């Protein structure tokens, strides 16, 4: 249930309230995530909230 933060330039993705399942430090399985995506466009900041299900993130 820890917040997982990943940086994808120029998009910042912040995973909150994520259920992580599986084992190992290489792969993180996220299900039912509520993500707040902050997109930088010039001097403006856009916040997009989306739901992600069954997301696999490889580090």
N, C-alpha and C positions, 0 to 999 in steps of 0.2 A: 504493500500500500504506500510505498515511498514515491515521492514525485520524481519522475525521470525527465531530465532536461537534455535536449539535443539541439545543436546549432547547425542549421543549414543555411549558409550565407546566400542571399540576404534574408532568409526566412528563419525566424526563431520559433521552434516548436517546444511547447511546454506540456508534458504529459502529467495530468493530475488525476488523482483517485483511480489509479490503475491497479488492476489485479494481475500480478505477474505469476505465471505458472511455468513449470518446467525446471530444469536444473542446468548448471553450467554458467560460466561468466561470459561466454562468447555470445550466446543467444538469449534474448529476453523476450518472452512471449507475453503480449499484452492483450487483454480482452475486456471489452466494455469500457474503453477509456473515454474520458471527456478531455479533449485537447483544446488548448487555447493557442491559436497560431497568430503571432504578431509579425506582420509584414511591413518592412520599412520601404516607403516610397518617397524619396526625397526627404523632406522634413516632416512628412506625415506618417503616422502610425495607424495601421489598420489591424483590428483584432477580429479574427474569425474563429468561432467556436464550432468544432465539429466532433462527431462521435466516431471512434475507431473501434472495430471489433476484430479480434484474432489477428493482431499485428505482430509480425516478427521483425525484430531489429537485430542486425548483426553488427558487432563492433569490430 
